[in-house]
Amino acid sequence: MDAALRDIGISLVQWDALRAIERMPHASGHDLAIATFQSDQSFGTLASRLLARGLIARSAGQGRRLEHALTESGRAALREGYQIAFGVLDELFAPLDEEQRAALLEALQVLTTDAPSS
């Protein structure tokens, strides 16, 4: 996936950050770091790179908080990334027939559904 995304000039980590910013508009760097499994410092460095490339905008929030939002270029990169991701996933799951895909989906739903604690 990372190699395919690099063809459009972004890394998997950068695309993940764009996805998080889309899901959490105007979130703080700290909240986005948590959402992307990074340290605050790592996300700050990543956000600075995205800002320099014009993919995100930062604005002053309450106190010292910096809020993040996608720019039009960031939204375009995100859309291109989704097209690539869908293509990679289609290729990955191509060997499975419809019945196997349905069984996999069912198994994944069991794993991700909140089960009552025993």
C-alpha positions in Angstrom: 0.0 0.0 0.0 2.8 2.4 0.9 4.6 1.9 -2.4 1.3 2.4 -4.3 0.6 5.6 -2.4 4.1 6.9 -3.1 3.2 6.9 -6.8 0.9 9.9 -5.9 3.5 11.5 -3.7 2.3 10.6 -0.2 3.2 7.9 2.3 0.9 5.6 4.1 1.6 7.5 7.3 0.7 10.8 5.6 -2.4 9.3 4.1 -3.4 8.0 7.5 -3.0 11.5 9.0 -5.2 13.0 6.3 -7.8 10.3 7.0 -7.7 11.2 10.7 -8.0 14.9 10.0 -11.0 14.2 7.8 -12.7 12.1 10.5 -11.8 14.6 13.2 -12.0 18.1 11.7 -10.4 20.8 13.8 -8.9 18.2 16.2 -5.8 19.1 18.2 -2.4 17.6 17.3 -2.6 15.5 20.5 -5.9 14.0 19.6 -4.7 13.3 16.0 -1.5 11.7 17.4 -3.6 9.4 19.5 -5.8 8.5 16.5 -2.8 7.7 14.3 -0.8 5.9 17.0 2.0 8.4 17.1 3.7 10.5 19.7 2.7 14.1 19.9 6.2 15.1 18.7 6.0 12.7 15.7 2.6 13.9 14.7 3.8 17.5 15.0 6.6 16.8 12.6 4.3 15.0 10.2 1.7 17.8 10.4 4.4 20.4 9.7 5.4 18.5 6.5 1.7 18.3 5.4 1.3 22.0 6.1 4.4 22.8 4.1 3.0 20.8 1.1 -0.4 22.7 1.4 -2.3 19.5 2.3 -3.6 20.8 5.7 -4.2 24.1 7.4 -3.7 24.9 11.1 -5.6 27.5 13.0 -5.4 28.8 16.6 -7.8 27.0 18.9 -8.5 27.6 22.6 -5.3 28.4 24.6 -2.2 27.0 22.9 -4.2 24.4 20.9 -3.6 24.2 17.2 -6.5 22.8 15.2 -6.1 20.9 11.9 -8.2 20.9 8.8 -7.7 19.6 5.2 -7.1 22.0 2.4 -8.6 21.4 -1.1 -5.2 19.8 -2.0 -5.4 17.6 1.0 -8.9 16.5 0.1 -7.7 15.7 -3.4 -4.8 13.7 -2.1 -7.1 11.8 0.3 -9.5 10.9 -2.6 -6.6 9.7 -4.8 -5.4 7.7 -1.8 -8.7 6.0 -1.4 -8.8 5.1 -5.1 -5.3 3.5 -4.7 -6.3 1.7 -1.4 -9.4 0.3 -3.0 -7.3 -1.0 -5.9 -4.8 -2.6 -3.6 -7.5 -4.2 -1.5 -9.3 -5.5 -4.6 -6.0 -7.1 -5.8 -5.3 -8.5 -2.3 -8.7 -10.2 -2.1 -9.0 -11.2 -5.8 -8.1 -14.8 -5.1 -11.2 -15.2 -2.9 -14.5 -16.1 -4.5 -17.8 -14.5 -3.2 -18.4 -17.3 -0.7 -15.0 -17.0 0.8 -15.3 -13.2 0.9 -18.6 -13.5 2.7 -17.1 -16.0 5.2 -14.1 -13.6 5.8 -16.5 -10.7 6.4 -18.5 -12.7 8.9 -15.4 -13.7 10.8 -14.1 -10.2 10.9 -17.5 -8.9 12.1 -17.4 -11.5 15.0 -13.9 -10.3 15.9 -14.8 -6.6 15.9 -18.3 -6.7 17.5 -18.3 -5.9 21.2 -19.0 -9.1 23.0 -20.3 -9.1 26.5 -17.6 -9.7 29.1 -17.7 -13.0 30.9 
